[in-house]
Amino acid sequence: TAIVEAEIQNAAKEVVRQQRQKEEEALRLQRQKEEEELRLQKQREAEELRLLRLKEEADLQRLKEERLQRLKEEEEIKLQRERHQRQEEEEMRVKRLREEKEQLELKLQMEREIQKRLEQDVARQQTPQTHGKSGSGQSQGDELTPNSDS
């Protein structure tokens, strides 16, 4: 009976040992599962962070491009205004030059008419002298005086 009791105690010890071994294995597997879940969670978070950074970089790039486009558009508007202003200034200059030209042409025409009248007056004054009329220098001077007033 002592042998049987010893065998029963050994068997019981073996059962307890196996039970403990199973519990330890279960705990080891549970820790391994938790570590794997934690590793996967960290990996997901790292991927989300990477995607967030990529999105931020894309947003920044888009904002830079939009700003650059706005600057280009503003510069083009500025250049168009400057061209328009220069064109208006050029048109005003051309208009002023045309008006000056017209005034000079009128002045020239008036001077030609005056010159023509002077030449006609001189010719009229010389015509009586060539017909033999004698006149004093004073009378000749009198005839020139109206011409000089013109």
C-alpha positions as CSV (number, residue, x, y, z in Angstrom):
1,T,0.0,0.0,0.0
2,A,2.9,2.4,0.6
3,I,4.1,1.7,-2.9
4,V,0.6,2.4,-4.3
5,E,0.4,5.6,-2.2
6,A,3.9,6.6,-3.5
7,E,2.8,5.9,-7.0
8,I,-0.4,7.9,-6.5
9,Q,1.6,10.8,-5.0
10,N,4.1,10.6,-7.9
11,A,1.2,10.5,-10.4
12,A,-0.4,13.4,-8.6
13,K,2.9,15.3,-8.7
14,E,3.2,14.5,-12.4
15,V,-0.4,15.8,-13.0
16,V,0.4,19.0,-11.1
17,R,3.7,19.3,-13.0
18,Q,1.9,18.8,-16.3
19,Q,-0.8,21.2,-15.3
20,R,1.8,23.8,-14.3
21,Q,3.6,23.2,-17.6
22,K,0.3,23.7,-19.5
23,E,-0.4,26.9,-17.6
24,E,3.1,28.2,-18.2
25,E,2.8,27.4,-21.9
26,A,-0.6,29.1,-22.0
27,L,0.9,32.2,-20.3
28,R,3.9,32.1,-22.7
29,L,1.5,31.9,-25.7
30,Q,-0.7,34.7,-24.3
31,R,2.4,36.9,-23.8
32,Q,3.6,36.1,-27.3
33,K,0.1,36.9,-28.7
34,E,0.0,40.2,-26.8
35,E,3.5,41.1,-28.0
36,E,2.5,40.3,-31.6
37,E,-0.6,42.4,-31.2
38,L,1.5,45.3,-29.7
39,R,4.0,44.9,-32.6
40,L,1.1,45.0,-35.2
41,Q,-0.5,48.0,-33.4
42,K,2.9,49.9,-33.5
43,Q,3.3,49.0,-37.1
44,R,-0.2,50.3,-37.9
45,E,0.4,53.5,-36.0
46,A,3.8,54.0,-37.8
47,E,2.0,53.5,-41.2
48,E,-0.8,55.9,-40.2
49,L,1.8,58.5,-39.2
50,R,3.7,58.0,-42.5
51,L,0.5,58.4,-44.5
52,L,-0.4,61.5,-42.4
53,R,3.1,63.0,-43.2
54,L,2.7,62.2,-46.8
55,K,-0.8,63.9,-46.8
56,E,0.7,66.9,-45.0
57,E,3.6,67.1,-47.6
58,A,1.1,66.8,-50.4
59,D,-1.1,69.6,-48.9
60,L,1.9,71.8,-48.4
61,Q,3.0,71.2,-52.0
62,R,-0.5,72.0,-53.2
63,L,-0.6,75.2,-51.2
64,K,2.8,76.2,-52.6
65,E,1.6,75.6,-56.1
66,E,-1.6,77.5,-55.5
67,R,0.4,80.4,-54.1
68,L,2.8,80.3,-57.0
69,Q,-0.1,80.3,-59.4
70,R,-1.7,83.3,-57.7
71,L,1.6,85.1,-57.8
72,K,1.9,84.4,-61.5
73,E,-1.6,85.6,-62.1
74,E,-1.0,88.7,-60.1
75,E,2.2,89.4,-62.0
76,E,0.4,88.9,-65.3
77,I,-2.3,91.3,-64.3
78,K,0.4,93.8,-63.2
79,L,2.2,93.4,-66.6
80,Q,-1.1,93.8,-68.5
81,R,-1.9,97.0,-66.6
82,E,1.6,98.3,-67.3
83,R,1.3,97.5,-71.0
84,H,-2.1,99.1,-71.1
85,Q,-0.8,102.2,-69.3
86,R,2.2,102.4,-71.7
87,Q,-0.1,102.0,-74.6
88,E,-2.3,104.8,-73.4
89,E,0.7,107.0,-72.8
90,E,2.0,106.2,-76.3
91,E,-1.5,107.0,-77.8
92,M,-1.5,110.3,-75.9
93,R,2.0,111.1,-77.1
94,V,1.0,110.2,-80.7
95,K,-2.1,112.4,-80.4
96,R,-0.1,115.3,-79.0
97,L,2.5,114.9,-81.7
98,R,-0.3,114.9,-84.4
99,E,-1.8,118.0,-82.9
100,E,1.7,119.7,-82.8
101,K,2.2,118.6,-86.4
102,E,-1.2,120.0,-87.4
103,Q,-0.4,123.3,-85.6
104,L,3.0,123.4,-87.3
105,E,1.5,122.7,-90.7
106,L,-1.1,125.4,-90.2
107,K,1.7,127.8,-89.1
108,L,3.8,126.8,-92.1
109,Q,0.8,127.3,-94.4
110,M,0.1,130.7,-92.8
111,E,3.8,131.7,-93.2
112,R,3.7,130.5,-96.8
113,E,0.6,132.6,-97.4
114,I,2.3,135.6,-95.7
115,Q,5.5,135.0,-97.8
116,K,3.3,134.7,-100.9
117,R,1.6,138.0,-100.1
118,L,4.9,139.6,-99.3
119,E,6.3,138.5,-102.6
120,Q,3.1,139.7,-104.4
121,D,3.5,143.1,-102.6
122,V,7.1,143.3,-103.5
123,A,6.3,142.4,-107.1
124,R,3.6,145.1,-107.2
125,Q,5.9,147.6,-105.8
126,Q,8.6,146.7,-108.3
127,T,6.2,146.7,-111.3
128,P,5.5,150.5,-111.2
129,Q,9.3,151.2,-110.9
130,T,10.0,149.2,-114.0
131,H,7.5,151.2,-116.0
132,G,9.6,154.2,-115.5
133,K,7.9,155.9,-112.7
134,S,10.3,157.8,-110.7
135,G,9.9,157.7,-107.0
136,S,12.0,158.8,-104.1
137,G,13.5,156.4,-101.7
138,Q,10.9,157.6,-99.2
139,S,8.0,156.5,-101.3
140,Q,9.7,153.1,-101.7
141,G,10.1,152.9,-97.9
142,D,6.4,153.8,-97.4
143,E,5.4,151.0,-99.7
144,L,7.5,148.4,-97.7
145,T,6.2,149.5,-94.4
146,P,2.8,147.8,-94.7
147,N,4.6,144.6,-95.7
148,S,6.7,144.6,-92.6
149,D,3.6,144.9,-90.5
150,S,2.2,141.8,-92.0
